[in-house]
């Protein structure tokens, strides 16, 4: 078996594990939200998105890498399949056709990431999250939209939507 075939098989397996991880991270985010740990919840929501995106590009690595220029393709095969934070927008944009809304979700994920580090921004200068209620709404809406994308590739994503509904009660 050639080295490329082994790598592709392993990276697809890695991708499936990352999709499962995205579900787990989303559920943990909701649990932290229930506990009022908003910044931790936002961090886990961000990690859920990152894991999901990594899973998508890994499972579809041949098709996805063909969309990249030569320099970016080398980076992708070296470490890009892990969906580094500095590539979230680029990778999401390339997946937008098959996963409508994923680019906006990537932007929201980065805003949640900023919030997880810096907290509320009452002035709205560096983050659109300006209050506790705002943070709760952002996280719930984000996790809901992420779950809808996850369900397109993994039915277990429905568990997330059930938890969101429980949280809204």
TIGUTI-578439 format. One record per atom (N, C-alpha, C): residue in three letters; x, y, z. Coordinates in steps of 0.05 Angstrom, whole numbers, padded with zeros to 5 digits, always signed. Layout:
AlaXYZ
...
This chain:
Unk+00017-00024+00000
Unk+00000+00000+00000
Unk+00018+00025+00000
Unk+00012+00044-00017
Unk+00029+00067-00019
Unk+00024+00085+00006
Unk+00044+00102+00010
Unk+00043+00120+00033
Unk+00019+00139+00032
Unk+00013+00149+00008
Unk-00010+00168+00004
Unk-00036+00154+00011
Unk-00040+00129+00003
Unk-00065+00115+00009
Unk-00068+00112+00040
Unk-00046+00104+00053
Unk-00047+00101+00082
Unk-00054+00128+00095
Unk-00041+00150+00086
Unk-00046+00176+00097
Unk-00076+00183+00094
Unk-00086+00179+00069
Unk-00114+00187+00064
Unk-00134+00170+00081
Unk-00128+00145+00085
Unk-00145+00128+00102
Unk-00144+00138+00131
Unk-00120+00144+00140
Unk-00117+00154+00168
Unk-00129+00181+00172
Unk-00127+00199+00152
Unk-00138+00225+00155
Unk-00168+00225+00154
Unk-00180+00206+00139
Unk-00209+00204+00139
Unk-00219+00194+00166
Unk-00204+00174+00178
Unk-00211+00164+00204
Unk-00209+00187+00225
Unk-00187+00203+00222
Unk-00183+00226+00239
Unk-00207+00245+00236
Unk-00216+00249+00211
Unk-00238+00267+00206
Unk-00264+00258+00220
Unk-00269+00233+00219
Unk-00293+00222+00232
Unk-00291+00226+00263
Unk-00268+00222+00273
Unk-00264+00227+00302
Unk-00268+00256+00309
Unk-00259+00274+00292
Unk-00263+00303+00297
Unk-00292+00311+00295
Unk-00308+00298+00278
Unk-00336+00304+00277
Unk-00349+00296+00303
Unk-00342+00272+00313
Unk-00352+00263+00339
Unk-00344+00282+00361
Unk-00319+00291+00360
Unk-00308+00310+00380
Unk-00325+00336+00379
Unk-00332+00345+00355
Unk-00348+00370+00353
Unk-00374+00367+00368
Unk-00386+00344+00366
Unk-00412+00339+00380
Unk-00407+00340+00410
Unk-00386+00327+00420
Unk-00380+00327+00448
Unk-00374+00355+00458
Unk-00358+00370+00443
Unk-00351+00397+00451
Unk-00376+00415+00452
Unk-00394+00412+00433
Unk-00419+00427+00433
Unk-00436+00421+00458
Unk-00438+00395+00465
Unk-00453+00387+00488
Unk-00441+00398+00514
Unk-00414+00397+00515
Unk-00400+00408+00539
Unk-00405+00438+00540
Unk-00405+00452+00517
Unk-00410+00481+00517
Unk-00438+00487+00529
Unk-00458+00471+00521
Unk-00485+00475+00532
Unk-00486+00469+00562
Unk-00472+00449+00571
Unk-00471+00444+00600
Unk-00458+00467+00615
Unk-00437+00477+00605
Unk-00424+00500+00618
Unk-00442+00525+00617
Unk-00457+00528+00596
Unk-00476+00550+00594
Unk-00497+00547+00616
Unk-00507+00523+00621
Unk-00527+00518+00642
Unk-00515+00526+00669
Unk-00489+00522+00673
Unk-00476+00528+00698
Unk-00469+00557+00700
Unk-00474+00573+00680
Unk-00468+00601+00680
Unk-00439+00608+00674
Unk-00424+00589+00664
Unk-00396+00593+00658
Unk-00394+00601+00628
Unk-00401+00626+00623
Unk-00405+00635+00596
Unk-00379+00636+00579
Unk-00357+00645+00591
Unk-00332+00646+00576
Unk-00322+00618+00569
Unk-00325+00600+00588
Unk-00317+00572+00583
Unk-00335+00560+00562
Unk-00360+00566+00564
Unk-00380+00556+00544
Unk-00373+00566+00516
Unk-00366+00591+00514
Unk-00358+00603+00488
Unk-00333+00590+00477
Unk-00315+00584+00495
Unk-00290+00571+00486
Unk-00296+00543+00475
Unk-00313+00528+00489
Unk-00320+00501+00479
Unk-00336+00503+00453
Unk-00353+00523+00450
Unk-00368+00527+00425
Unk-00349+00531+00402
Unk-00328+00548+00407
Unk-00308+00552+00387
Unk-00293+00526+00380
Unk-00286+00511+00400
Unk-00272+00485+00396
Unk-00290+00466+00380
Unk-00316+00467+00386
Unk-00335+00450+00371
Unk-00334+00456+00341
Unk-00334+00482+00335
Unk-00333+00490+00307
Unk-00307+00482+00294
Unk-00285+00487+00308
Unk-00259+00480+00298
Unk-00257+00450+00292
Unk-00267+00434+00310
Unk-00266+00405+00307
Unk-00283+00397+00283
Unk-00307+00409+00280
Unk-00325+00403+00258
Unk-00311+00409+00231
Unk-00300+00433+00229
Unk-00287+00441+00205
Unk-00263+00423+00198
Unk-00248+00416+00218
Unk-00226+00398+00214
Unk-00236+00371+00204
Unk-00258+00362+00216
Unk-00269+00336+00207
Unk-00278+00337+00178
Unk-00291+00359+00170
Unk-00300+00362+00142
Unk-00277+00361+00123
Unk-00257+00377+00128
Unk-00235+00379+00108
Unk-00219+00353+00108
Unk-00218+00339+00131
Unk-00203+00314+00132
Unk-00217+00291+00117
Unk-00243+00289+00122
Unk-00258+00268+00109
Unk-00258+00272+00079
Unk-00260+00297+00070
Unk-00260+00303+00041
Unk-00234+00314+00032
Unk-00211+00304+00043
Unk-00185+00316+00038
Unk-00177+00318+00009
Unk-00183+00298-00008
Unk-00175+00299-00036
Unk-00190+00322-00051
Unk-00216+00322-00047
Unk-00233+00342-00060
Unk-00226+00370-00050
Unk-00223+00372-00023
Unk-00218+00398-00011
Unk-00191+00409-00020
Unk-00170+00392-00019
Unk-00143+00401-00025
Unk-00141+00410-00055
Unk-00158+00399-00072
Unk-00158+00408-00100
Unk-00167+00436-00104
Unk-00181+00447-00084
Unk-00190+00475-00085
Unk-00168+00495-00077
Unk-00146+00485-00066
Unk-00125+00502-00055
Unk-00103+00506-00076
Unk-00089+00529-00074
Unk-00066+00533-00091
Unk-00043+00516-00080
Unk-00021+00514-00095
Unk+00001+00496-00088
Unk+00012+00501-00060
Unk+00018+00526-00054
Unk+00029+00533-00028
Unk+00010+00525-00005
Unk-00015+00532-00008
Unk-00035+00526+00012
Unk-00040+00495+00014
Unk-00038+00481-00008
Unk-00041+00452-00008
Unk-00019+00439+00008
Unk+00006+00448+00005
Unk+00028+00437+00021
Unk+00023+00442+00051
Unk+00014+00466+00057
Unk+00007+00472+00085
Unk-00015+00453+00095
Unk-00035+00450+00079
Unk-00058+00433+00086
Unk-00048+00405+00093
Unk-00032+00393+00076
Unk-00023+00365+00082
Unk-00003+00364+00105
Unk+00010+00386+00111
Unk+00028+00386+00134
Unk+00013+00389+00160
Unk-00005+00409+00162
Unk-00019+00414+00187
Unk-00047+00426+00183
Unk-00053+00435+00159
Unk-00078+00449+00154
Unk-00103+00433+00159
Unk-00101+00406+00156
Unk-00125+00390+00161
Unk-00135+00391+00190
Unk-00119+00403+00208
Unk-00128+00407+00235
Unk-00145+00432+00238
Unk-00148+00447+00217
Unk-00163+00472+00216
Unk-00153+00492+00236
Unk-00128+00502+00231
Unk-00117+00522+00249
Unk-00135+00547+00249
Unk-00135+00562+00271
Unk-00152+00585+00273
Unk-00148+00605+00251
Unk-00123+00608+00242
Unk-00118+00628+00221
Unk-00128+00619+00193
Unk-00139+00595+00191
Unk-00150+00585+00166
Unk-00180+00580+00166
Unk-00193+00586+00189
Unk-00222+00581+00191
Unk-00238+00594+00170
Unk-00233+00620+00165
Unk-00249+00634+00145
Unk-00243+00624+00117
Unk-00218+00620+00110
Unk-00211+00610+00084
Unk-00224+00582+00079
Unk-00220+00564+00097
Unk-00231+00537+00093
Unk-00262+00537+00092
Unk-00274+00554+00109
Unk-00303+00555+00109
Unk-00314+00567+00083
Unk-00300+00587+00073
Unk-00308+00598+00047
Unk-00308+00578+00025
Unk-00288+00560+00025
Unk-00286+00539+00005
Unk-00307+00518+00008
Unk-00318+00515+00032
Unk-00339+00496+00037
Unk-00368+00507+00035
Unk-00370+00533+00031
Unk-00396+00547+00032
Unk-00416+00535+00013
Unk-00408+00527-00011
Unk-00426+00516-00031
Unk-00441+00491-00020
Unk-00426+00474-00007
Unk-00438+00449+00004
Unk-00450+00452+00032
Unk-00441+00472+00046
Unk-00450+00477+00073
Unk-00457+00507+00076
Unk-00480+00515+00064
Unk-00488+00543+00066
Unk-00489+00553+00095
Unk-00477+00577+00099
Unk-00477+00589+00125
Unk-00452+00583+00141
Unk-00435+00566+00132
Unk-00411+00558+00147
Unk-00391+00581+00150
Unk-00390+00599+00130
Unk-00371+00622+00131
Unk-00380+00641+00153
Unk-00406+00647+00155
Unk-00415+00664+00176
Unk-00411+00651+00203
Unk-00415+00625+00204
Unk-00410+00610+00229
Unk-00381+00612+00238
Unk-00363+00611+00219
Unk-00334+00614+00225
Unk-00329+00641+00237
Unk-00341+00662+00226
Unk-00337+00689+00237
Unk-00349+00691+00265
Unk-00372+00679+00270
Unk-00383+00678+00296
Unk-00366+00663+00316
Unk-00354+00641+00306
Unk-00336+00625+00323
Unk-00313+00641+00332
Unk-00302+00657+00314
Unk-00279+00674+00321
Unk-00287+00696+00341
Unk-00312+00706+00339
Unk-00322+00726+00358
Unk-00325+00713+00386
Unk-00335+00688+00386
Unk-00337+00673+00412
Unk-00310+00668+00424
Unk-00290+00663+00406
Unk-00263+00658+00415
Unk-00252+00684+00429
Unk-00257+00707+00417
Unk-00248+00732+00429
Unk-00262+00736+00456
Unk-00288+00731+00456
Unk-00303+00734+00481
Unk-00292+00715+00503
Unk-00285+00691+00496
Unk-00275+00672+00516
Unk-00249+00682+00529
Unk-00234+00698+00515
Unk-00209+00709+00526
Unk-00213+00735+00540
Unk-00229+00753+00528
Unk-00231+00780+00537
Unk-00256+00787+00552
Unk-00276+00771+00551
Unk-00302+00776+00564
Unk-00319+00796+00549
Unk-00338+00808+00563
Unk-00357+00826+00551
Unk-00343+00851+00541
Unk-00354+00863+00520
Unk-00345+00888+00510
Unk-00369+00907+00508
Unk-00374+00920+00530
Unk-00398+00938+00532
Unk-00398+00959+00510
Unk-00375+00967+00501
Unk-00373+00988+00480
Unk-00375+00976+00452
Unk-00372+00950+00450
Unk-00374+00937+00424
Unk-00351+00943+00406
Unk-00327+00949+00417
Unk-00304+00957+00401
Unk-00289+00933+00390
Unk-00286+00912+00406
Unk-00271+00888+00397
Unk-00287+00863+00396
Unk-00312+00864+00406
Unk-00329+00841+00405
Unk-00358+00850+00404
Unk-00375+00835+00389
Unk-00403+00842+00388
Unk-00418+00833+00413
Unk-00405+00818+00430
Unk-00418+00807+00454
Unk-00415+00828+00477
Unk-00438+00840+00484
Unk-00436+00863+00502
Unk-00448+00859+00530
Unk-00461+00836+00535
Unk-00473+00831+00561
Unk-00476+00801+00566
Unk-00484+00794+00590
Unk-00489+00766+00597
Unk-00511+00754+00580
Unk-00533+00769+00577
Unk-00555+00759+00561
Unk-00547+00756+00532
Unk-00532+00775+00522
Unk-00522+00774+00495
Unk-00505+00749+00491
Unk-00487+00743+00510
Unk-00470+00720+00508
Unk-00486+00694+00507
Unk-00506+00692+00524
Unk-00523+00668+00524
Unk-00537+00664+00497
Unk-00548+00686+00487
Unk-00562+00684+00461
Unk-00542+00676+00439
Unk-00519+00689+00439
Unk-00498+00682+00418
Unk-00491+00653+00419
Unk-00486+00643+00443
Unk-00477+00615+00446
Unk-00499+00596+00437
Unk-00524+00601+00446
Unk-00546+00583+00439
Unk-00551+00584+00409
Unk-00551+00607+00397
Unk-00556+00610+00368
Unk-00533+00596+00352
Unk-00508+00601+00362
Unk-00485+00589+00348
Unk-00486+00558+00349
Unk-00491+00547+00373
Unk-00492+00518+00376
Unk-00515+00506+00359
Unk-00537+00520+00359
Unk-00560+00511+00343
Unk-00553+00509+00313
Unk-00540+00530+00303
Unk-00533+00531+00275
Unk-00511+00511+00268
Unk-00492+00507+00287
Unk-00471+00487+00283
Unk-00483+00459+00283
Unk-00502+00454+00301
Unk-00515+00428+00301
Unk-00529+00421+00275
Unk-00541+00442+00263
Unk-00555+00437+00237
Unk-00535+00429+00215
Unk-00511+00440+00217
Unk-00491+00432+00197
Unk-00480+00404+00204
Unk-00476+00399+00229
Unk-00465+00373+00237
Unk-00484+00350+00228
Unk-00510+00355+00231
Unk-00530+00335+00224
Unk-00528+00327+00194
Unk-00518+00345+00178
Unk-00514+00338+00149
Unk-00494+00316+00145
Unk-00476+00312+00164
Unk-00456+00291+00161
Unk-00457+00270+00183
Unk-00471+00276+00205
Unk-00472+00257+00227
Unk-00499+00260+00242
Unk-00515+00240+00242
Unk-00542+00240+00255
Unk-00540+00246+00285
Unk-00518+00238+00297
Unk-00516+00242+00326
Unk-00516+00272+00333
Unk-00513+00289+00313
Unk-00515+00318+00318
Unk-00542+00326+00329
Unk-00562+00309+00325
Unk-00589+00315+00335
Unk-00590+00317+00365
Unk-00571+00303+00378
Unk-00569+00305+00408
Unk-00565+00333+00417
Unk-00550+00348+00401
Unk-00544+00376+00408
Unk-00570+00392+00408
Unk-00586+00389+00387
Unk-00611+00404+00385
Unk-00630+00397+00408
Unk-00630+00372+00417
Unk-00647+00364+00440
Unk-00638+00379+00465
Unk-00612+00381+00469
Unk-00601+00395+00492
Unk-00607+00425+00491
Unk-00606+00436+00467
Unk-00613+00464+00464
Unk-00642+00469+00472
Unk-00660+00452+00463
Unk-00688+00454+00470
Unk-00692+00452+00501
Unk-00678+00434+00513
Unk-00679+00431+00542
Unk-00670+00456+00556
Unk-00649+00468+00546
Unk-00637+00492+00557
Unk-00657+00516+00555
Unk-00672+00517+00534
Unk-00691+00539+00529
Unk-00715+00538+00547
Unk-00720+00514+00559
Unk-00744+00511+00577
Unk-00742+00527+00602
